[in-house]
Amino acid sequence: MTTKQDKRLGYVVLTLPSILIYAAVIIFPVLFSFALGFTEWGGYGAPVWVGLKNYSRMFADSVFLHGLRNNLLIVAVSVLVRSRSVFSLPTSSTADS
């Protein structure tokens, strides 16, 4: 093997565990939750496919819509405040020194 192949193998060996852990902790639960959103399931037994019924019921719920509006408002205010504070920072000028 050449040194280039050794480097590539080293990269794979060193990054593979972190990629597997990331997939097990982040990717799989997100995909599983997304798939379960289309089913009716109590945690045991076989899930029953209901399609978009859960989502239509969720978006018809006034409590959910109120919470969604509050979350979007918090995100918007946070982004505006942070971006405004970043752009209003004084810049140092070396011309005066």
HELIX and SHEET records of a PDB file:
HELIX    1   1 THR A    3  TYR A   22  1                                  20    
HELIX    2   2 ALA A   23  ILE A   27  3                                   5    
HELIX    3   3 PHE A   28  LEU A   36  1                                   9    
HELIX    4   4 LYS A   53  ALA A   60  1                                   8    
HELIX    5   5 SER A   62  PHE A   87  1                                  26    
SHEET    1   A 2 THR A  39  GLU A  40  0                                        
SHEET    2   A 2 VAL A  48  TRP A  49 -1                                        
END                                                                             
